[in-house]
């Protein structure tokens, strides 16, 4: 079992965990932006963008930079998951 099943199951579970983690970050930011997430006292990219929504005409960077960092964090996590898939998938290892 540990020779055949575990190597074939460990890589997809690890990769799926990175994508679920990125989705959780986006979901938390979206809920916080709408006011249904974490409490307003807690710093969050969604809370910061939600507060910056009122200042977007005068100071767009209050919303732009938290959104940019949210995008970069999710992109980095997804690229890490893609790299883990390339490194851990036994089928891809045999083909190369």
NORLIN-V903916 format. One record per helix or strand of 2 or more residues. SS is the DSSP state (H for helix, E for strand). FROM is the first residue (numbers start at 1). TO is the last residue. If there is no record, write none. Layout:
{{SS;FROM;TO} {SS;FROM;TO}}
This chain:
{{H;5;34} {H;45;55} {H;61;88} {H;90;95}}
